[in-house]
């Protein structure tokens, strides 16, 4: 059973943040609305994966995000 990770609203637009895994070896939090995102955190196993998820969630929740300049 997976531990629930709470994500605050996007610090830029108050959209919904979501955990995005890429390639099965790194994770970031990305805003579904404006595309702002945290840095990627890499992991190599299930334990590190959980730690990585918590780390990016923490970065997101304190507002450490990279604002996307790509308009859509
Ligand atoms: Zn946003």
PDB file of the backbone (N, CA, C, O) and the ligand in Angstrom, with CONECT records:
HET     ZN  A 101       1
ATOM      1  N   UNK A   1       0.835  -1.198   0.000  1.00  0.00           N
ATOM      2  CA  UNK A   1       0.000   0.000   0.000  1.00  0.00           C
ATOM      3  C   UNK A   1       0.875   1.256   0.000  1.00  0.00           C
ATOM      4  O   UNK A   1       1.819   1.367   0.783  1.00  0.00           O
ATOM      5  N   UNK A   2       0.561   2.163  -0.856  1.00  0.00           N
ATOM      6  CA  UNK A   2       1.392   3.353  -0.978  1.00  0.00           C
ATOM      7  C   UNK A   2       0.976   4.451  -0.017  1.00  0.00           C
ATOM      8  O   UNK A   2      -0.204   4.641   0.280  1.00  0.00           O
ATOM      9  N   UNK A   3       1.964   5.151   0.449  1.00  0.00           N
ATOM     10  CA  UNK A   3       1.723   6.266   1.343  1.00  0.00           C
ATOM     11  C   UNK A   3       1.185   7.442   0.529  1.00  0.00           C
ATOM     12  O   UNK A   3       1.654   7.723  -0.574  1.00  0.00           O
ATOM     13  N   UNK A   4       0.215   8.103   1.086  1.00  0.00           N
ATOM     14  CA  UNK A   4      -0.371   9.225   0.375  1.00  0.00           C
ATOM     15  C   UNK A   4       0.519  10.461   0.519  1.00  0.00           C
ATOM     16  O   UNK A   4       0.947  10.810   1.619  1.00  0.00           O
ATOM     17  N   UNK A   5       0.784  11.103  -0.599  1.00  0.00           N
ATOM     18  CA  UNK A   5       1.587  12.316  -0.582  1.00  0.00           C
ATOM     19  C   UNK A   5       0.685  13.499  -0.887  1.00  0.00           C
ATOM     20  O   UNK A   5      -0.006  13.529  -1.906  1.00  0.00           O
ATOM     21  N   UNK A   6       0.705  14.462   0.004  1.00  0.00           N
ATOM     22  CA  UNK A   6      -0.156  15.619  -0.203  1.00  0.00           C
ATOM     23  C   UNK A   6       0.577  16.713  -0.960  1.00  0.00           C
ATOM     24  O   UNK A   6       1.709  17.070  -0.634  1.00  0.00           O
ATOM     25  N   UNK A   7      -0.087  17.232  -1.969  1.00  0.00           N
ATOM     26  CA  UNK A   7       0.488  18.309  -2.761  1.00  0.00           C
ATOM     27  C   UNK A   7      -0.365  19.563  -2.612  1.00  0.00           C
ATOM     28  O   UNK A   7      -1.590  19.523  -2.719  1.00  0.00           O
ATOM     29  N   UNK A   8       0.319  20.679  -2.362  1.00  0.00           N
ATOM     30  CA  UNK A   8      -0.374  21.955  -2.278  1.00  0.00           C
ATOM     31  C   UNK A   8      -0.770  22.403  -3.685  1.00  0.00           C
ATOM     32  O   UNK A   8      -0.432  21.764  -4.680  1.00  0.00           O
ATOM     33  N   UNK A   9      -1.497  23.519  -3.736  1.00  0.00           N
ATOM     34  CA  UNK A   9      -1.823  24.109  -5.032  1.00  0.00           C
ATOM     35  C   UNK A   9      -0.544  24.643  -5.681  1.00  0.00           C
ATOM     36  O   UNK A   9       0.453  24.883  -5.000  1.00  0.00           O
ATOM     37  N   UNK A  10      -0.584  24.823  -6.985  1.00  0.00           N
ATOM     38  CA  UNK A  10       0.555  25.387  -7.701  1.00  0.00           C
ATOM     39  C   UNK A  10       0.876  26.782  -7.154  1.00  0.00           C
ATOM     40  O   UNK A  10      -0.020  27.618  -7.038  1.00  0.00           O
ATOM     41  N   UNK A  11       2.150  27.043  -6.815  1.00  0.00           N
ATOM     42  CA  UNK A  11       2.516  28.361  -6.291  1.00  0.00           C
ATOM     43  C   UNK A  11       2.402  29.467  -7.338  1.00  0.00           C
ATOM     44  O   UNK A  11       2.376  30.648  -6.993  1.00  0.00           O
ATOM     45  N   UNK A  12       2.334  29.093  -8.605  1.00  0.00           N
ATOM     46  CA  UNK A  12       2.239  30.089  -9.683  1.00  0.00           C
ATOM     47  C   UNK A  12       0.799  30.397 -10.065  1.00  0.00           C
ATOM     48  O   UNK A  12       0.439  31.563 -10.226  1.00  0.00           O
ATOM     49  N   UNK A  13      -0.016  29.382 -10.209  1.00  0.00           N
ATOM     50  CA  UNK A  13      -1.369  29.617 -10.736  1.00  0.00           C
ATOM     51  C   UNK A  13      -2.470  28.955  -9.915  1.00  0.00           C
ATOM     52  O   UNK A  13      -3.647  29.050 -10.261  1.00  0.00           O
ATOM     53  N   UNK A  14      -2.092  28.285  -8.830  1.00  0.00           N
ATOM     54  CA  UNK A  14      -3.048  27.592  -7.972  1.00  0.00           C
ATOM     55  C   UNK A  14      -3.736  26.423  -8.677  1.00  0.00           C
ATOM     56  O   UNK A  14      -4.832  26.010  -8.298  1.00  0.00           O
ATOM     57  N   UNK A  15      -3.085  25.910  -9.688  1.00  0.00           N
ATOM     58  CA  UNK A  15      -3.594  24.715 -10.356  1.00  0.00           C
ATOM     59  C   UNK A  15      -3.255  23.477  -9.545  1.00  0.00           C
ATOM     60  O   UNK A  15      -2.717  23.575  -8.442  1.00  0.00           O
ATOM     61  N   UNK A  16      -3.568  22.326 -10.091  1.00  0.00           N
ATOM     62  CA  UNK A  16      -3.302  21.068  -9.399  1.00  0.00           C
ATOM     63  C   UNK A  16      -1.917  20.534  -9.733  1.00  0.00           C
ATOM     64  O   UNK A  16      -1.566  20.369 -10.901  1.00  0.00           O
ATOM     65  N   UNK A  17      -1.142  20.268  -8.696  1.00  0.00           N
ATOM     66  CA  UNK A  17       0.156  19.639  -8.896  1.00  0.00           C
ATOM     67  C   UNK A  17      -0.013  18.138  -8.999  1.00  0.00           C
ATOM     68  O   UNK A  17      -0.903  17.559  -8.376  1.00  0.00           O
ATOM     69  N   UNK A  18       0.844  17.509  -9.786  1.00  0.00           N
ATOM     70  CA  UNK A  18       0.783  16.052  -9.883  1.00  0.00           C
ATOM     71  C   UNK A  18       2.187  15.479  -9.968  1.00  0.00           C
ATOM     72  O   UNK A  18       3.098  16.083 -10.535  1.00  0.00           O
ATOM     73  N   UNK A  19       2.335  14.298  -9.389  1.00  0.00           N
ATOM     74  CA  UNK A  19       3.616  13.599  -9.460  1.00  0.00           C
ATOM     75  C   UNK A  19       3.758  13.005 -10.856  1.00  0.00           C
ATOM     76  O   UNK A  19       2.877  12.286 -11.327  1.00  0.00           O
ATOM     77  N   UNK A  20       4.866  13.310 -11.507  1.00  0.00           N
ATOM     78  CA  UNK A  20       5.105  12.789 -12.849  1.00  0.00           C
ATOM     79  C   UNK A  20       6.392  11.973 -12.848  1.00  0.00           C
ATOM     80  O   UNK A  20       7.474  12.498 -12.587  1.00  0.00           O
ATOM     81  N   UNK A  21       6.259  10.684 -13.143  1.00  0.00           N
ATOM     82  CA  UNK A  21       7.431   9.817 -13.251  1.00  0.00           C
ATOM     83  C   UNK A  21       7.848   9.738 -14.709  1.00  0.00           C
ATOM     84  O   UNK A  21       7.014   9.632 -15.608  1.00  0.00           O
ATOM     85  N   UNK A  22       9.159   9.792 -14.925  1.00  0.00           N
ATOM     86  CA  UNK A  22       9.646   9.723 -16.294  1.00  0.00           C
ATOM     87  C   UNK A  22      10.695   8.632 -16.426  1.00  0.00           C
ATOM     88  O   UNK A  22      11.685   8.610 -15.694  1.00  0.00           O
ATOM     89  N   UNK A  23      10.469   7.748 -17.348  1.00  0.00           N
ATOM     90  CA  UNK A  23      11.459   6.723 -17.645  1.00  0.00           C
ATOM     91  C   UNK A  23      11.634   5.667 -16.568  1.00  0.00           C
ATOM     92  O   UNK A  23      12.497   4.798 -16.682  1.00  0.00           O
ATOM     93  N   UNK A  24      10.810   5.739 -15.511  1.00  0.00           N
ATOM     94  CA  UNK A  24      10.928   4.766 -14.440  1.00  0.00           C
ATOM     95  C   UNK A  24      12.137   4.978 -13.550  1.00  0.00           C
ATOM     96  O   UNK A  24      12.487   4.098 -12.764  1.00  0.00           O
ATOM     97  N   UNK A  25      12.784   6.136 -13.661  1.00  0.00           N
ATOM     98  CA  UNK A  25      13.950   6.388 -12.811  1.00  0.00           C
ATOM     99  C   UNK A  25      14.031   7.802 -12.263  1.00  0.00           C
ATOM    100  O   UNK A  25      14.973   8.125 -11.539  1.00  0.00           O
ATOM    101  N   UNK A  26      13.076   8.642 -12.586  1.00  0.00           N
ATOM    102  CA  UNK A  26      13.062   9.945 -11.920  1.00  0.00           C
ATOM    103  C   UNK A  26      11.634  10.464 -11.800  1.00  0.00           C
ATOM    104  O   UNK A  26      10.721   9.988 -12.475  1.00  0.00           O
ATOM    105  N   UNK A  27      11.466  11.447 -10.929  1.00  0.00           N
ATOM    106  CA  UNK A  27      10.134  11.968 -10.650  1.00  0.00           C
ATOM    107  C   UNK A  27      10.205  13.472 -10.406  1.00  0.00           C
ATOM    108  O   UNK A  27      11.201  13.984  -9.895  1.00  0.00           O
ATOM    109  N   UNK A  28       9.150  14.159 -10.774  1.00  0.00           N
ATOM    110  CA  UNK A  28       9.024  15.579 -10.464  1.00  0.00           C
ATOM    111  C   UNK A  28       7.551  15.857 -10.184  1.00  0.00           C
ATOM    112  O   UNK A  28       6.684  15.023 -10.446  1.00  0.00           O
ATOM    113  N   UNK A  29       7.287  17.050  -9.645  1.00  0.00           N
ATOM    114  CA  UNK A  29       5.902  17.495  -9.538  1.00  0.00           C
ATOM    115  C   UNK A  29       5.693  18.547 -10.608  1.00  0.00           C
ATOM    116  O   UNK A  29       6.496  19.466 -10.768  1.00  0.00           O
ATOM    117  N   UNK A  30       4.615  18.398 -11.327  1.00  0.00           N
ATOM    118  CA  UNK A  30       4.326  19.337 -12.401  1.00  0.00           C
ATOM    119  C   UNK A  30       2.905  19.856 -12.260  1.00  0.00           C
ATOM    120  O   UNK A  30       2.002  19.136 -11.835  1.00  0.00           O
ATOM    121  N   UNK A  31       2.725  21.128 -12.628  1.00  0.00           N
ATOM    122  CA  UNK A  31       1.388  21.716 -12.585  1.00  0.00           C
ATOM    123  C   UNK A  31       0.621  21.309 -13.838  1.00  0.00           C
ATOM    124  O   UNK A  31       1.134  21.413 -14.952  1.00  0.00           O
ATOM    125  N   UNK A  32      -0.605  20.847 -13.648  1.00  0.00           N
ATOM    126  CA  UNK A  32      -1.421  20.413 -14.777  1.00  0.00           C
ATOM    127  C   UNK A  32      -1.882  21.595 -15.622  1.00  0.00           C
ATOM    128  O   UNK A  32      -2.240  21.432 -16.788  1.00  0.00           O
ATOM    129  N   UNK A  33      -1.872  22.781 -15.029  1.00  0.00           N
ATOM    130  CA  UNK A  33      -2.387  23.952 -15.738  1.00  0.00           C
ATOM    131  C   UNK A  33      -1.311  24.782 -16.423  1.00  0.00           C
ATOM    132  O   UNK A  33      -1.412  25.060 -17.618  1.00  0.00           O
ATOM    133  N   UNK A  34      -0.272  25.187 -15.671  1.00  0.00           N
ATOM    134  CA  UNK A  34       0.695  26.125 -16.249  1.00  0.00           C
ATOM    135  C   UNK A  34       2.028  25.470 -16.596  1.00  0.00           C
ATOM    136  O   UNK A  34       2.879  26.102 -17.223  1.00  0.00           O
ATOM    137  N   UNK A  35       2.219  24.223 -16.201  1.00  0.00           N
ATOM    138  CA  UNK A  35       3.445  23.531 -16.585  1.00  0.00           C
ATOM    139  C   UNK A  35       4.644  23.814 -15.704  1.00  0.00           C
ATOM    140  O   UNK A  35       5.731  23.294 -15.957  1.00  0.00           O
ATOM    141  N   UNK A  36       4.470  24.634 -14.669  1.00  0.00           N
ATOM    142  CA  UNK A  36       5.569  24.833 -13.723  1.00  0.00           C
ATOM    143  C   UNK A  36       5.912  23.499 -13.085  1.00  0.00           C
ATOM    144  O   UNK A  36       5.047  22.642 -12.909  1.00  0.00           O
ATOM    145  N   UNK A  37       7.177  23.332 -12.742  1.00  0.00           N
ATOM    146  CA  UNK A  37       7.572  22.035 -12.221  1.00  0.00           C
ATOM    147  C   UNK A  37       8.751  22.163 -11.279  1.00  0.00           C
ATOM    148  O   UNK A  37       9.452  23.175 -11.267  1.00  0.00           O
ATOM    149  N   UNK A  38       8.957  21.125 -10.492  1.00  0.00           N
ATOM    150  CA  UNK A  38      10.128  21.069  -9.618  1.00  0.00           C
ATOM    151  C   UNK A  38      11.274  20.456 -10.416  1.00  0.00           C
ATOM    152  O   UNK A  38      11.111  20.074 -11.574  1.00  0.00           O
ATOM    153  N   UNK A  39      12.434  20.371  -9.770  1.00  0.00           N
ATOM    154  CA  UNK A  39      13.531  19.630 -10.385  1.00  0.00           C
ATOM    155  C   UNK A  39      13.182  18.144 -10.395  1.00  0.00           C
ATOM    156  O   UNK A  39      12.313  17.696  -9.647  1.00  0.00           O
ATOM    157  N   UNK A  40      13.856  17.399 -11.235  1.00  0.00           N
ATOM    158  CA  UNK A  40      13.727  15.945 -11.221  1.00  0.00           C
ATOM    159  C   UNK A  40      14.550  15.382 -10.073  1.00  0.00           C
ATOM    160  O   UNK A  40      15.632  15.888  -9.774  1.00  0.00           O
ATOM    161  N   UNK A  41      14.048  14.346  -9.434  1.00  0.00           N
ATOM    162  CA  UNK A  41      14.850  13.610  -8.463  1.00  0.00           C
ATOM    163  C   UNK A  41      14.923  12.163  -8.942  1.00  0.00           C
ATOM    164  O   UNK A  41      13.904  11.527  -9.213  1.00  0.00           O
ATOM    165  N   UNK A  42      16.145  11.664  -9.038  1.00  0.00           N
ATOM    166  CA  UNK A  42      16.341  10.303  -9.544  1.00  0.00           C
ATOM    167  C   UNK A  42      16.227   9.265  -8.429  1.00  0.00           C
ATOM    168  O   UNK A  42      16.464   9.559  -7.258  1.00  0.00           O
ATOM    169  N   UNK A  43      15.861   8.057  -8.818  1.00  0.00           N
ATOM    170  CA  UNK A  43      15.810   6.955  -7.853  1.00  0.00           C
ATOM    171  C   UNK A  43      16.200   5.664  -8.550  1.00  0.00           C
ATOM    172  O   UNK A  43      16.106   5.536  -9.770  1.00  0.00           O
ATOM    173  N   UNK A  44      16.640   4.712  -7.739  1.00  0.00           N
ATOM    174  CA  UNK A  44      17.097   3.440  -8.314  1.00  0.00           C
ATOM    175  C   UNK A  44      16.328   2.230  -7.821  1.00  0.00           C
ATOM    176  O   UNK A  44      16.448   1.142  -8.384  1.00  0.00           O
ATOM    177  N   UNK A  45      15.538   2.415  -6.775  1.00  0.00           N
ATOM    178  CA  UNK A  45      14.746   1.297  -6.276  1.00  0.00           C
ATOM    179  C   UNK A  45      13.480   1.829  -5.602  1.00  0.00           C
ATOM    180  O   UNK A  45      13.273   3.041  -5.535  1.00  0.00           O
ATOM    181  N   UNK A  46      12.645   0.933  -5.108  1.00  0.00           N
ATOM    182  CA  UNK A  46      11.350   1.342  -4.557  1.00  0.00           C
ATOM    183  C   UNK A  46      11.486   2.258  -3.336  1.00  0.00           C
ATOM    184  O   UNK A  46      10.690   3.178  -3.148  1.00  0.00           O
ATOM    185  N   UNK A  47      12.506   1.991  -2.511  1.00  0.00           N
ATOM    186  CA  UNK A  47      12.721   2.827  -1.324  1.00  0.00           C
ATOM    187  C   UNK A  47      13.106   4.238  -1.737  1.00  0.00           C
ATOM    188  O   UNK A  47      12.557   5.219  -1.235  1.00  0.00           O
ATOM    189  N   UNK A  48      14.057   4.326  -2.659  1.00  0.00           N
ATOM    190  CA  UNK A  48      14.490   5.637  -3.131  1.00  0.00           C
ATOM    191  C   UNK A  48      13.366   6.348  -3.885  1.00  0.00           C
ATOM    192  O   UNK A  48      13.262   7.574  -3.860  1.00  0.00           O
ATOM    193  N   UNK A  49      12.536   5.563  -4.549  1.00  0.00           N
ATOM    194  CA  UNK A  49      11.412   6.133  -5.293  1.00  0.00           C
ATOM    195  C   UNK A  49      10.473   6.877  -4.346  1.00  0.00           C
ATOM    196  O   UNK A  49      10.027   7.987  -4.636  1.00  0.00           O
ATOM    197  N   UNK A  50      10.182   6.247  -3.215  1.00  0.00           N
ATOM    198  CA  UNK A  50       9.303   6.861  -2.233  1.00  0.00           C
ATOM    199  C   UNK A  50       9.935   8.126  -1.664  1.00  0.00           C
ATOM    200  O   UNK A  50       9.269   9.147  -1.495  1.00  0.00           O
ATOM    201  N   UNK A  51      11.240   8.041  -1.371  1.00  0.00           N
ATOM    202  CA  UNK A  51      11.958   9.208  -0.852  1.00  0.00           C
ATOM    203  C   UNK A  51      11.968  10.334  -1.882  1.00  0.00           C
ATOM    204  O   UNK A  51      11.819  11.507  -1.536  1.00  0.00           O
ATOM    205  N   UNK A  52      12.145   9.965  -3.148  1.00  0.00           N
ATOM    206  CA  UNK A  52      12.171  10.960  -4.218  1.00  0.00           C
ATOM    207  C   UNK A  52      10.815  11.643  -4.341  1.00  0.00           C
ATOM    208  O   UNK A  52      10.735  12.856  -4.536  1.00  0.00           O
ATOM    209  N   UNK A  53       9.754  10.855  -4.227  1.00  0.00           N
ATOM    210  CA  UNK A  53       8.403  11.432  -4.302  1.00  0.00           C
ATOM    211  C   UNK A  53       8.173  12.425  -3.170  1.00  0.00           C
ATOM    212  O   UNK A  53       7.596  13.493  -3.374  1.00  0.00           O
ATOM    213  N   UNK A  54       8.632  12.061  -1.970  1.00  0.00           N
ATOM    214  CA  UNK A  54       8.466  12.967  -0.839  1.00  0.00           C
ATOM    215  C   UNK A  54       9.302  14.221  -1.012  1.00  0.00           C
ATOM    216  O   UNK A  54       8.884  15.315  -0.633  1.00  0.00           O
ATOM    217  N   UNK A  55      10.487  14.055  -1.587  1.00  0.00           N
ATOM    218  CA  UNK A  55      11.375  15.202  -1.765  1.00  0.00           C
ATOM    219  C   UNK A  55      10.784  16.207  -2.753  1.00  0.00           C
ATOM    220  O   UNK A  55      10.756  17.406  -2.474  1.00  0.00           O
ATOM    221  N   UNK A  56      10.316  15.729  -3.899  1.00  0.00           N
ATOM    222  CA  UNK A  56       9.761  16.671  -4.875  1.00  0.00           C
ATOM    223  C   UNK A  56       8.457  17.282  -4.363  1.00  0.00           C
ATOM    224  O   UNK A  56       8.146  18.436  -4.659  1.00  0.00           O
ATOM    225  N   UNK A  57       7.696  16.499  -3.592  1.00  0.00           N
ATOM    226  CA  UNK A  57       6.460  17.032  -3.007  1.00  0.00           C
ATOM    227  C   UNK A  57       6.790  18.153  -2.028  1.00  0.00           C
ATOM    228  O   UNK A  57       6.102  19.173  -1.984  1.00  0.00           O
ATOM    229  N   UNK A  58       7.865  17.952  -1.230  1.00  0.00           N
ATOM    230  CA  UNK A  58       8.290  18.964  -0.279  1.00  0.00           C
ATOM    231  C   UNK A  58       8.740  20.229  -1.009  1.00  0.00           C
ATOM    232  O   UNK A  58       8.391  21.340  -0.612  1.00  0.00           O
ATOM    233  N   UNK A  59       9.517  20.051  -2.078  1.00  0.00           N
ATOM    234  CA  UNK A  59       9.982  21.202  -2.859  1.00  0.00           C
ATOM    235  C   UNK A  59       8.804  21.974  -3.434  1.00  0.00           C
ATOM    236  O   UNK A  59       8.772  23.205  -3.418  1.00  0.00           O
ATOM    237  N   UNK A  60       7.849  21.227  -3.936  1.00  0.00           N
ATOM    238  CA  UNK A  60       6.638  21.831  -4.510  1.00  0.00           C
ATOM    239  C   UNK A  60       5.886  22.623  -3.446  1.00  0.00           C
ATOM    240  O   UNK A  60       5.475  23.762  -3.666  1.00  0.00           O
ATOM    241  N   UNK A  61       5.720  21.993  -2.295  1.00  0.00           N
ATOM    242  CA  UNK A  61       4.905  22.595  -1.238  1.00  0.00           C
ATOM    243  C   UNK A  61       5.538  23.843  -0.637  1.00  0.00           C
ATOM    244  O   UNK A  61       4.827  24.683  -0.085  1.00  0.00           O
ATOM    245  N   UNK A  62       6.860  23.985  -0.732  1.00  0.00           N
ATOM    246  CA  UNK A  62       7.487  25.213  -0.236  1.00  0.00           C
ATOM    247  C   UNK A  62       7.717  26.205  -1.378  1.00  0.00           C
ATOM    248  O   UNK A  62       8.328  27.255  -1.178  1.00  0.00           O
ATOM    249  N   UNK A  63       7.231  25.874  -2.563  1.00  0.00           N
ATOM    250  CA  UNK A  63       7.260  26.831  -3.670  1.00  0.00           C
ATOM    251  C   UNK A  63       8.528  26.839  -4.491  1.00  0.00           C
ATOM    252  O   UNK A  63       8.751  27.759  -5.278  1.00  0.00           O
ATOM    253  N   UNK A  64       9.370  25.821  -4.319  1.00  0.00           N
ATOM    254  CA  UNK A  64      10.590  25.752  -5.128  1.00  0.00           C
ATOM    255  C   UNK A  64      10.281  25.129  -6.485  1.00  0.00           C
ATOM    256  O   UNK A  64      10.554  23.951  -6.720  1.00  0.00           O
ATOM    257  N   UNK A  65       9.715  25.927  -7.361  1.00  0.00           N
ATOM    258  CA  UNK A  65       9.354  25.414  -8.678  1.00  0.00           C
ATOM    259  C   UNK A  65      10.009  26.243  -9.770  1.00  0.00           C
ATOM    260  O   UNK A  65      10.377  27.399  -9.566  1.00  0.00           O
ATOM    261  N   UNK A  66      10.141  25.626 -10.919  1.00  0.00           N
ATOM    262  CA  UNK A  66      10.672  26.295 -12.103  1.00  0.00           C
ATOM    263  C   UNK A  66       9.469  26.672 -12.950  1.00  0.00           C
ATOM    264  O   UNK A  66       8.706  25.813 -13.392  1.00  0.00           O
ATOM    265  N   UNK A  67       9.317  27.956 -13.165  1.00  0.00           N
ATOM    266  CA  UNK A  67       8.149  28.413 -13.900  1.00  0.00           C
ATOM    267  C   UNK A  67       8.321  28.160 -15.387  1.00  0.00           C
ATOM    268  O   UNK A  67       9.359  28.474 -15.969  1.00  0.00           O
ATOM    269  N   UNK A  68       7.306  27.598 -15.983  1.00  0.00           N
ATOM    270  CA  UNK A  68       7.375  27.316 -17.407  1.00  0.00           C
ATOM    271  C   UNK A  68       7.093  28.563 -18.215  1.00  0.00           C
ATOM    272  O   UNK A  68       6.150  29.297 -17.919  1.00  0.00           O
ATOM    273  N   UNK A  69       7.904  28.814 -19.235  1.00  0.00           N
ATOM    274  CA  UNK A  69       7.692  29.970 -20.088  1.00  0.00           C
ATOM    275  C   UNK A  69       7.048  29.588 -21.407  1.00  0.00           C
ATOM    276  O   UNK A  69       6.821  30.430 -22.277  1.00  0.00           O
ATOM    277  N   UNK A  70       6.760  28.313 -21.537  1.00  0.00           N
ATOM    278  CA  UNK A  70       6.180  27.853 -22.780  1.00  0.00           C
ATOM    279  C   UNK A  70       4.664  28.028 -22.751  1.00  0.00           C
ATOM    280  O   UNK A  70       3.969  27.366 -21.981  1.00  0.00           O
ATOM    281  N   UNK A  71       4.173  28.901 -23.576  1.00  0.00           N
ATOM    282  CA  UNK A  71       2.724  29.144 -23.616  1.00  0.00           C
ATOM    283  C   UNK A  71       2.048  28.121 -24.494  1.00  0.00           C
ATOM    284  O   UNK A  71       2.639  27.585 -25.432  1.00  0.00           O
ATOM    285  N   UNK A  72       0.789  27.860 -24.171  1.00  0.00           N
ATOM    286  CA  UNK A  72       0.066  26.878 -24.981  1.00  0.00           C
ATOM    287  C   UNK A  72      -1.254  27.463 -25.454  1.00  0.00           C
ATOM    288  O   UNK A  72      -2.012  26.790 -26.153  1.00  0.00           O
TER     289      UNK A  72
HETATM  290 ZN    ZN A 101       0.456  26.249 -12.233  1.00  0.00          ZN
END
